[in-house]
Amino acid sequence: MAPGDQGPRDSAPQPAPPRPATPPPPREAPRDTGQPGQQGTGPGPGPASVGPAPLESAPPMPGTAPSSRPPLADWLRMPRPEAGPGIWRCGYRPRPPEDPERTPARQLISGAIVSFLIGWLVWSLLWNGYLGGYWLWPLDLFTPDSWGGTFGFAVLSYVYYAMVLGIIAGIFARVGHWDEVFRRVKGRVLRGGASAKKAPLYEAPQQPVPEPPPHADPVEWPELRGGGAGDAADRLAAELRGGRMTDVDHARIQRAWQSVRARPNRLTAFTDNVLAKGAAACLHPSGERDLPLRAARHDLSLRQVRIGTAADEERNPHEYRGVGVALDPSVLGTSALAVGPPGTGKTSKLARPVVESLCLQALAGQAAVLAVSAGGRQLAPDECFDVVIRLGRPGSEYDLDLYGGTTDPDEAAGMLAEALVGDLVSSLPGGDSRRAATCLAQLIGPFAAVHGRFPAVPELRELLDGAPAFDALRAALREAGQAAQLRELDAYERQSGRTGEVPALLADRIALLDRPAFAGFFRPEGMAPEKSEGPGEGVRRPFSPRAMEHPLRVRIDLPEHAHAEASRVLARLLLAQFTECAVSRGDQSLFACLVLDDATQTITPQALRGLQRLRSGHAGVLLTLRALDDVPEPLRGPLLGAVGCRMVCSGVTPWDAERFAEVWGTEWVETRTVTNRQLVSDEPVTRVLHAVRRLATGKYVTAESVTVRSEQRERWSASDLANELRPEHAVLSFTTVRGERTPPILTKLGE
């Protein structure tokens, strides 16, 4: 039965803090329920509600694997291959190398469509008999004549037609690269589906991870067994399998074991502690084993916190496309700056995850964090900290040491001068705050020699104003026979006589802190304490960043709404104290970090010099700004050069974008220029053909020439940063303390 003769139309087949001067009361340790998903005992980075506020109930933890193993075991066994700076390594799979001969998507799809249409045309011509019946000869040759018109012949005919259609489809599928089209479409659909779902806070594997051999299984604690603590390893492995251990417990005990390896004489005490307390061994002095909630995904084994996902676009480097983006101490150790208008996620999607991660690391004995903000709970709730200082509020239980805990008058004067007049150095004699620091030291030193302590804010203001307080100090020094300190006062009088504007300016600025709202605050060590008023009455305990040699979690709330100028002075003071104290720590094994949310008017020349010294002191600073206009014009370029990690959010001004584009520089790119020129022929026949073609298409007949050349272009232009960044996106770059750098990466924050 020839289809061309009868014309059938049948269709063919078709994812130990220090305690401040008076230690805080210890919090009760969370009750161990043995349930892996409950507060304080969750084995993974922990459940949380997304966003800083309000606090919502945590989503349930993923169920355990079919083998009834706790989620922490599978999480610890997840692969964490080496990767570039800023890549989230938990479950990371490196992308295959980029194919330089990869066909562009538009060309690939158009070729697939054309090949499909040609194949359909060939089949249609065969089916309708326009190409003759020769293609049916094999069917006629191998079919007995007695089968004609039977059901068997009909079945055999359609099987033959399907074979011919399959051969045609195979040929044109190969010509049109249909397999490549399907692979790309499938990958894009899967990525789109993954991005549409909210990723779980607990990065648990979808399937049970195969158990590695015992010597490489983190669940069996091979480091402890190899170091002679086999009994402790057995106890910890049993705690982990029983679901009574959290990721914080694991990281904390690993940290304690590192100290044992450094000092072998601690082995016996470590083993006894583990055997007695199990997963609760080596506890943080607060008694806490986890935070009350988490708003980000953490990997404490690598000390990473995930802040977003790199866009799978050609603008990003090949190895960063579609991967998670994370921060860790090796990146924060070079300090970081984020610039963007309010509402772009600087606080909720960057500062808060970083503070949360550092609080977890502090509970594990790995870090110390000082969070400074006017928003307070926007960074983290009070329960996440050991010390919460509410400056200017009567109910605050803690106070801030105005002199940074130092006993050196020159050091104290330098930090205080930076806070008081650091933003005005361009108008001061000498162009910096050294003259102001000298004036303060010439007053603070003599006062300390007489009273055994540094002056409080009202006393310092009276000294700067002169008159009775100054004369009384001189008389006290004469009685005590302090000739050297008298010479300091004489030098101060001579200096103030020539440059009287410096003491007057210092007096005006210190008056910002001598307000009724701050009465009882900033009391120096050695001064008789006062009781705090309001709820929680008691003696305010002083705090200084010098205590950050220990895994301490501190939050300081600035009174920006009521006392904006005083808040700026205090922010500069905290930045100066932190940079000074972090570098001078005796024990720098802990990573110390200052998170300053809204660093407006805090960047000074001295602050930039301090930022550059932090890298060698195992410390870093995270600064956020609404715009670079909040930094003096001469310091904007040096600020971008002083920090190793830079982030620009959507909505920045073209002027700020231009600064970032300049610091990210240019790169060599290969450009293709296509030129079309009209073809003119003298041959009569060719001219006729060209005329017919022009009538049919409405265009002149042209020839195409392609020019390929290499040229330097900006990685991100100012126009792109200011106008093309989508909401909740940012462009960021990283530098590690070892000097590794990344190009700017387009990132979707919060994923």
C-alpha positions in Angstrom: 0.0 0.0 0.0 1.8 3.1 -1.2 0.9 6.2 0.8 1.4 8.4 -2.2 -1.3 6.5 -4.1 -4.0 6.3 -1.4 -3.1 9.5 0.3 -3.5 8.5 4.0 -3.3 11.4 6.5 -2.5 9.4 9.7 -0.2 11.5 11.8 3.2 10.1 12.6 4.2 9.5 16.3 5.6 12.6 18.1 17.8 20.8 43.9 35.6 32.6 78.0 34.0 35.8 77.0 35.6 38.0 79.4 33.3 39.2 82.0 33.2 42.9 82.0 34.3 44.7 85.1 31.3 43.1 86.8 30.3 39.9 84.9 26.8 39.6 83.4 24.5 37.1 85.1 24.8 33.7 83.4 21.9 32.7 81.3 20.3 29.3 81.9 21.5 26.8 79.3 18.8 25.6 76.9 17.1 22.4 77.9 18.3 19.5 75.8 15.2 17.9 74.4 17.0 15.5 72.1 15.0 16.7 69.1 17.2 17.8 66.2 15.0 20.6 65.1 14.3 22.3 68.4 15.9 25.5 69.7 19.4 25.1 71.1 19.8 21.5 69.9 19.3 21.6 66.1 22.2 19.8 64.4 22.4 22.0 61.4 22.9 25.7 61.0 19.5 25.9 62.6 16.0 26.9 61.9 15.0 30.5 61.8 12.5 32.9 60.5 13.7 34.9 57.5 14.1 38.6 58.1 15.1 40.7 61.1 11.6 41.3 62.5 9.2 40.2 63.7 10.4 37.0 65.2 8.4 34.2 63.7 8.3 30.5 64.5 11.0 28.5 62.8 10.0 26.1 60.0 10.4 22.4 60.8 13.7 20.8 60.2 14.0 18.3 57.3 13.2 14.8 58.2 16.0 12.4 59.0 17.3 10.1 56.3 15.8 6.7 55.7 18.7 5.2 57.7 17.5 7.2 60.8 20.8 9.0 60.9 20.6 12.5 62.4 20.7 15.4 59.9 24.0 16.7 61.5 25.8 13.5 60.4 24.8 13.9 56.7 25.5 17.7 56.9 29.0 17.1 58.2 29.7 14.5 55.4 28.6 16.8 52.7 31.4 17.6 50.2 33.2 20.9 50.7 35.7 21.2 47.8 38.2 24.0 47.6 36.8 27.0 45.8 37.5 30.6 45.1 37.0 33.5 47.6 33.4 34.1 48.5 31.9 30.8 47.2 29.6 28.9 49.4 31.4 25.6 49.7 28.8 23.4 51.4 27.6 21.0 48.7 29.5 23.1 46.0 30.1 21.5 42.7 32.6 23.2 40.4 31.2 24.1 37.0 32.8 22.4 34.0 35.3 24.5 32.1 33.8 26.9 29.7 33.7 25.8 26.0 35.2 28.5 23.9 33.4 27.0 20.8 30.0 27.0 22.6 27.3 28.0 20.1 25.3 31.1 21.1 21.8 30.3 22.3 20.0 32.4 19.5 22.0 30.7 16.8 21.5 27.2 18.3 17.7 27.7 18.6 17.4 29.1 15.1 19.4 26.2 13.7 17.3 23.6 15.5 14.1 25.2 14.2 15.4 25.3 10.6 16.5 21.7 10.8 13.1 20.6 12.2 11.3 22.4 9.3 13.5 20.9 6.7 13.1 17.4 8.2 9.3 17.9 8.3 9.3 19.0 4.7 11.3 15.9 3.6 8.9 13.6 5.4 5.9 15.4 4.0 7.3 15.1 0.4 7.9 11.4 1.0 4.5 10.7 2.6 2.6 12.5 -0.1 4.5 10.8 -2.9 6.2 13.9 -4.4 9.6 12.1 -4.3 8.3 8.8 -5.8 7.9 5.5 -4.2 11.5 4.2 -4.2 11.7 4.6 -0.4 9.0 1.8 -0.1 11.1 -0.7 -2.0 12.5 -2.4 1.1 9.0 -2.9 2.4 7.8 -4.4 -0.8 10.9 -6.6 -1.1 10.6 -8.2 2.4 6.8 -8.5 2.5 5.2 -11.7 1.2 2.6 -11.2 -1.5 0.1 -13.2 0.5 0.1 -10.5 3.2 -1.4 -7.9 0.9 -4.4 -6.1 2.6 -4.1 -8.0 5.9 -3.8 -6.6 9.4 -0.2 -7.9 9.6 0.7 -5.9 6.5 -0.8 -2.7 8.0 1.1 -3.1 11.3 4.4 -3.9 9.4 3.8 -0.8 7.2 3.4 1.6 10.0 6.5 0.1 11.8 8.4 0.7 8.6 7.1 4.3 8.3 8.1 4.9 12.0 11.6 3.6 11.2 12.0 5.9 8.2 10.6 8.9 10.2 13.1 8.1 13.0 16.0 8.0 10.6 15.0 11.4 9.2 14.5 12.8 12.7 17.9 11.4 13.8 19.7 12.9 10.9 18.2 16.4 11.2 18.5 16.3 15.0 22.2 15.8 14.7 22.4 18.6 12.1 20.4 21.0 14.3 22.0 20.0 17.6 18.7 19.2 19.3 20.4 17.4 22.2 22.3 20.6 23.1 19.0 22.6 23.0 17.3 20.1 25.3 20.2 20.2 27.8 20.2 24.0 27.9 16.4 24.2 28.3 16.4 21.5 31.0 19.2 23.3 32.9 17.4 26.6 32.7 14.1 25.1 33.9 15.8 23.4 36.8 17.6 26.5 37.9 14.4 28.5 37.6 12.5 26.0 39.7 15.3 26.1 42.3 15.3 29.9 42.5 11.5 30.0 42.7 11.5 28.0 45.9 12.8 29.5 49.1 16.0 27.6 50.0 15.9 25.9 53.4 17.8 27.6 56.2 19.3 24.2 57.0 21.4 23.1 54.0 20.8 19.4 54.4 21.4 16.9 51.5 18.4 15.7 49.7 19.6 12.1 49.9 21.7 10.3 52.6 25.4 10.9 52.1 27.4 7.7 51.8 29.4 6.9 55.0 33.2 7.5 54.4 35.7 5.2 56.0 36.1 5.7 59.8 39.5 7.4 59.5 37.9 10.1 57.3 34.4 10.2 58.9 33.8 13.5 60.8 31.1 11.8 62.8 33.7 9.5 64.3 36.0 12.3 65.4 39.1 10.9 63.8 41.3 13.9 65.0 40.5 13.0 68.7 41.2 9.3 68.1 44.5 10.1 66.5 45.5 12.4 69.4 44.9 9.9 72.1 41.4 10.9 73.2 39.5 7.8 72.0 37.1 7.7 74.9 36.1 11.3 74.3 35.6 10.5 70.6 33.3 7.6 71.4 31.2 9.8 73.7 30.9 12.6 71.2 30.1 10.2 68.3 27.3 8.7 70.5 26.0 12.2 71.2 26.0 13.1 67.5 24.2 9.9 66.4 21.6 10.4 69.2 20.7 13.9 67.8 21.9 15.7 71.0 24.6 17.7 69.3 24.3 21.0 67.3 26.6 22.4 64.7 27.7 25.0 67.3 28.7 22.1 69.7 30.7 20.5 67.0 32.5 23.7 66.1 33.1 24.6 69.8 34.6 21.2 70.6 36.8 21.3 67.5 38.1 24.7 68.6 38.8 23.3 72.1 40.6 20.4 70.6 42.9 22.7 68.6 43.9 24.4 71.9 44.6 20.9 73.3 46.9 20.2 70.3 48.7 23.4 71.0 49.0 22.6 74.7 49.1 18.8 75.3 49.0 19.3 79.1 45.3 20.1 78.7 44.4 16.7 77.2 43.3 15.1 80.5 41.1 18.1 81.5 39.5 18.1 78.0 38.8 14.3 78.1 37.3 14.5 81.6 35.1 17.4 80.5 33.8 15.6 77.4 33.1 12.4 79.3 31.2 14.2 82.0 29.2 16.6 79.8 29.1 15.1 76.3 28.0 17.6 73.6 27.8 20.3 76.3 31.5 20.2 77.0 33.7 23.3 76.9 30.6 25.6 77.0 30.7 29.3 76.4 30.5 31.1 79.8 26.9 32.3 78.9 25.8 28.7 79.0 24.2 28.9 75.6 24.7 26.3 72.8 22.8 28.1 70.0 21.1 31.3 69.1 17.3 31.6 69.7 16.8 32.1 66.0 18.7 32.3 62.7 17.9 34.4 59.7 20.6 33.0 57.4 22.3 29.8 56.4 25.6 29.0 58.2 28.4 26.5 57.8 30.3 26.7 61.0 32.8 24.0 59.9 34.1 26.6 57.4 32.8 29.6 59.4 30.8 30.8 56.3 27.5 32.6 56.1 25.6 32.7 52.9 24.4 36.1 51.8 23.1 35.4 48.3 23.4 33.7 44.9 25.6 34.8 42.0 23.5 35.4 38.9 23.9 32.9 36.1 24.8 35.5 33.5 27.6 36.2 31.1 28.7 39.3 33.1 29.8 37.1 36.0 33.0 35.0 35.9 32.3 31.5 34.6 33.2 29.8 37.9 30.8 32.1 39.9 27.7 31.7 37.8 24.8 30.3 39.8 26.8 29.5 42.9 26.2 30.6 46.5 28.0 33.7 47.7 29.3 33.6 51.3 31.4 35.6 53.8 34.0 34.3 56.3 36.8 35.6 58.4 39.3 35.3 55.6 37.3 37.8 53.6 36.0 40.0 56.4 39.6 40.2 57.6 40.3 42.7 54.8 37.3 44.8 56.0 34.2 45.4 53.9 32.1 48.4 52.7 28.5 48.3 51.5 27.0 51.3 49.8 23.3 51.7 48.9 20.2 53.7 49.7 17.8 52.6 52.5 15.8 49.5 51.8 18.3 47.8 49.5 19.3 45.1 52.0 22.5 46.4 53.6 21.2 45.7 57.1 18.8 42.8 56.7 20.7 40.9 54.0 24.3 41.7 54.8 25.0 43.2 58.3 22.5 40.9 60.1 23.7 37.6 58.6 27.3 38.7 59.4 26.5 39.6 63.0 24.5 36.3 63.4 27.4 34.3 62.0 29.9 36.0 64.3 27.6 35.4 67.3 27.6 31.7 66.5 31.3 31.7 66.1 31.6 33.4 69.5 29.6 30.6 71.1 32.0 28.2 69.4 35.0 30.1 70.9 36.2 31.3 67.4 35.4 35.0 67.3 34.4 38.2 69.1 31.9 40.6 67.7 31.0 44.3 68.4 27.8 45.4 66.6 27.0 49.1 66.6 23.7 50.5 65.3 21.0 53.0 66.0 18.4 50.3 65.1 19.4 47.9 67.9 17.3 44.7 67.3 17.6 45.1 63.5 21.0 43.5 63.7 20.0 40.8 66.2 17.7 40.5 69.3 19.1 41.0 72.8 19.1 37.3 73.5 21.9 36.8 71.0 24.4 39.0 73.0 26.3 38.8 76.2 26.4 42.6 76.6 23.9 45.1 75.3 24.8 48.8 75.9 22.0 51.3 75.3 23.8 54.6 75.5 21.6 57.5 76.8 18.9 55.2 78.1 18.4 54.9 81.9 17.7 51.2 81.9 21.0 50.2 80.4 22.9 47.7 82.5 26.2 48.4 80.9 28.3 51.5 80.3 31.0 52.4 77.7 34.5 53.2 78.9 35.3 56.6 77.3 39.1 55.8 77.3 39.0 52.3 75.8 40.2 50.6 79.0 43.7 52.0 78.6 45.9 53.4 81.4 48.2 55.4 79.0 47.1 59.0 78.9 48.6 59.5 75.4 46.8 56.5 74.0 43.5 57.6 75.7 43.9 61.1 74.4 44.5 59.9 70.8 41.3 57.8 70.7 39.2 60.6 72.3 40.6 63.3 70.0 39.8 61.1 67.0 36.2 60.9 68.2 35.8 64.5 69.0 37.4 66.3 66.1 38.4 63.6 63.7 35.8 64.8 61.1 37.2 68.3 61.2 40.9 67.6 60.7 41.1 69.5 57.5 40.4 72.8 59.4 42.7 72.0 62.3 46.4 73.1 62.6 48.6 70.5 61.0 45.7 69.0 59.0 45.1 66.1 61.5 44.0 65.4 65.1 47.5 65.2 66.6 47.4 68.7 68.0 44.0 68.0 69.6 45.4 64.7 71.0 48.3 66.5 72.5 46.1 69.1 74.2 43.9 66.3 75.8 47.0 64.3 76.9 48.3 67.5 78.7 45.1 67.6 80.7 44.4 63.9 81.2 47.9 63.0 82.4 48.0 65.6 85.2 44.5 64.8 86.3 45.3 61.1 86.5 48.4 61.8 88.5 46.3 63.6 91.1 43.1 61.5 91.2 44.4 58.1 90.2 41.9 57.9 87.3 41.0 59.7 84.1 38.5 62.6 84.3 34.8 62.0 83.7 33.0 64.0 81.0 31.9 66.9 83.2 35.4 67.2 84.7 37.1 67.1 81.3 34.7 69.8 80.0 35.6 72.0 83.0 39.3 71.5 82.4 38.9 72.5 78.7 36.9 75.6 79.8 39.8 76.6 82.1 39.1 78.9 85.1 38.7 77.3 88.6 39.1 73.6 87.6 42.4 74.3 85.9 43.7 76.3 88.8 42.6 73.7 91.3 44.5 71.0 89.3 47.6 73.1 89.3 47.4 73.6 93.0 46.9 69.9 93.6 50.0 69.1 91.5 52.1 71.5 93.5 51.1 69.9 96.7 51.8 66.5 95.4 55.2 67.6 94.1 54.4 66.5 90.5 56.8 68.7 88.7 56.7 66.7 85.4 52.9 67.0 85.3 53.1 70.7 86.0 55.3 71.1 83.0 52.5 69.4 81.0 50.0 72.0 82.2 52.4 74.8 81.3 52.8 73.4 77.8 49.1 73.2 77.5 48.7 76.9 78.4 51.4 77.9 75.9 49.7 75.8 73.1 46.2 77.0 73.9 47.4 80.6 73.9 48.7 80.3 70.3 45.9 78.0 69.0 43.0 78.7 71.3 40.5 77.3 68.8 41.6 73.7 69.5 40.6 73.7 73.2 37.5 75.6 72.4 36.5 73.1 69.7 37.2 70.2 72.1 35.1 71.8 74.8 32.2 72.3 72.3 32.4 68.7 71.2 32.7 67.2 74.7 29.7 69.2 75.6 27.7 66.9 73.3 28.3 64.1 75.8 27.7 66.3 78.8 23.9 66.1 78.6 21.3 65.0 81.1 20.5 62.0 78.9 24.1 60.8 79.3 24.3 61.4 83.1 25.9 58.4 84.7 27.4 57.2 81.5 31.1 57.2 80.4 32.3 56.9 84.0 36.1 56.1 84.0 37.5 53.2 85.9 38.2 54.1 89.6 35.3 56.5 89.9 32.6 55.8 92.4 29.7 53.9 90.6 26.2 55.2 90.2 23.1 53.2 90.1 21.1 53.0 86.9 17.6 54.2 87.0 14.4 52.7 85.7 13.8 49.0 85.2 16.7 46.7 86.2 18.2 49.2 88.7 21.8 48.4 89.6 25.4 49.4 89.0 26.3 49.9 85.3 29.2 47.6 84.4 31.8 49.3 82.1 32.8 47.8 78.8 35.7 48.5 76.5 36.8 46.8 73.2 40.0 45.7 75.0 37.9 42.9 76.4 37.5 41.4 72.9 40.5 39.1 73.5 37.7 36.7 74.5 34.7 35.3 72.6 32.4 38.1 73.6 29.1 39.2 71.9 28.4 42.9 72.3 25.8 45.2 70.8 25.8 49.0 71.3 22.7 51.0 70.5 23.5 54.6 69.6 20.9 57.4 70.4 20.8 58.7 66.9 17.2 59.8 66.8 17.5 62.1 69.8 21.2 62.9 69.8 22.5 62.7 66.2 25.7 64.6 66.7 26.6 62.7 69.9 26.0 59.5 68.1 28.5 60.4 65.4 31.1 61.2 68.1 30.4 57.9 69.8 30.6 56.0 66.5 34.0 57.5 65.8 35.1 56.7 69.3 34.1 53.1 69.0 35.9 52.8 65.6 39.0 54.3 67.0 39.0 52.2 70.1 38.3 49.0 68.2 41.2 49.6 65.7 43.5 50.4 68.5 42.5 47.5 70.8 42.2 44.8 68.1 45.8 45.3 66.9 47.2 45.4 70.5 45.5 42.2 71.7 47.9 39.8 73.3 46.0 36.8 72.0 44.9 37.2 68.4 43.7 33.7 67.8 40.1 34.9 67.9 38.8 36.8 64.9 37.5 40.2 66.1 35.0 42.1 64.0 33.3 45.5 64.3 30.0 45.8 62.4 29.1 49.5 62.1 25.7 49.9 60.5 25.6 53.4 59.0 29.1 54.8 59.2 28.1 58.3 58.3 30.7 60.9 59.3 33.0 58.3 60.9 35.6 57.9 58.2 38.7 60.0 58.9 42.3 59.8 57.8 43.3 58.2 61.2 40.4 55.7 60.8 41.7 54.7 57.3 45.2 54.1 58.7 43.6 51.9 61.5 41.6 49.9 58.9 44.8 49.0 57.0 46.4 47.7 60.2 43.5 45.4 61.1 44.4 42.7 58.5 47.6 41.8 60.4 45.8 41.7 63.7 43.2 39.0 62.7 40.4 41.5 62.8 38.1 43.4 60.4 35.4 46.0 60.1 32.1 45.9 58.2 30.8 49.4 57.3 27.6 50.4 55.6 26.8 53.8 54.0 23.8 55.3 52.3 26.1 57.1 49.9 29.7 58.0 49.5 28.6 61.6 50.1 28.7 60.7 53.8 32.5 60.5 53.5 34.6 63.6 52.9 35.5 64.0 49.2 39.3 63.5 49.7 38.7 60.3 51.6 36.3 58.5 49.2 39.0 57.0 47.0 41.3 56.0 49.9 38.3 54.4 51.6 37.6 52.2 48.6 41.3 51.3 48.5 41.6 50.5 52.2 38.8 47.9 52.3 39.2 44.6 50.5 35.5 43.8 50.0 33.3 46.2 48.2 29.5 46.0 47.6 27.3 48.4 45.7 23.5 47.9 45.9 20.8 48.9 43.5 19.7 52.5 43.5 23.2 54.1 44.0 23.8 57.5 42.4 25.9 57.8 39.2 28.6 59.6 41.1 29.0 56.7 43.6 28.8 54.2 40.8 31.6 56.0 39.0 33.8 55.5 42.0 33.2 51.8 42.1 33.6 51.4 38.4 37.0 53.1 38.6 38.2 50.9 41.5 37.1 47.7 39.7 39.1 48.7 36.6 39.0 47.3 33.1 39.5 43.9 31.5 40.4 42.7 28.0 37.4 41.6 26.0 37.1 40.3 22.4 34.7 42.3 20.3 33.1 41.5 17.0 32.1 44.2 14.6 29.8 43.3 11.7 29.7 45.6 8.7 27.2 45.3 5.8 27.9 46.8 2.4 25.7 46.9 -0.6 26.7 44.7 -3.5 26.8 46.4 -6.9 27.4 44.2 -10.0 27.9 45.1 -13.7 26.7 41.7 -14.9 23.2 42.0 -16.4 21.9 38.7 -15.1 23.3 39.4 -11.6 21.7 42.9 -11.6 18.3 41.3 -12.5 18.6 38.8 -9.7 19.5 41.5 -7.2 16.5 43.6 -8.4 14.2 40.6 -8.0 15.6 39.9 -4.5 15.1 43.5 -3.5 11.5 43.4 -4.7 10.9 40.3 -2.7 12.6 41.4 0.6 12.5 45.2 0.4 16.2 45.4 1.1 19.3 45.8 -0.9 21.6 42.9 -1.4 24.5 43.2 1.0 27.7 41.4 1.9 28.7 40.9 5.6 32.2 41.4 6.9 33.2 40.6 10.5 36.1 42.3 12.4 37.4 40.7 15.6 39.6 42.6 17.9 40.6 42.8 21.6 40.1 46.0 23.6 39.9 47.1 27.2 36.5 47.8 28.7 35.2 48.5 32.2 34.1 45.5 34.1 31.0 47.4 35.3 30.4 50.9 34.0 29.0 53.6 36.1 25.8 53.6 33.9 25.3 49.9 34.4 25.7 50.2 38.2 23.4 53.1 38.5 20.7 52.1 36.0 20.7 48.4 35.4 21.0 46.8 38.8 17.6 45.2 39.7 16.1 45.4 43.1 17.6 43.1 45.8 20.7 42.7 43.6 24.2 44.0 44.3 27.6 43.9 42.7 30.4 42.9 45.1 34.0 41.9 45.0 36.2 40.1 47.6 39.8 40.1 48.7 41.2 37.6 51.2 43.8 38.2 53.8 46.2 36.1 51.6 45.7 38.5 48.7 43.4 36.5 46.5 40.9 38.8 44.6 37.7 38.3 42.7 36.3 40.4 39.9 32.9 42.1 40.6 30.1 39.6 40.9 26.4 40.3 40.3 24.5 38.7 43.2 20.9 38.2 44.2 20.9 39.0 47.9 19.1 36.8 50.4 19.0 33.6 48.3 
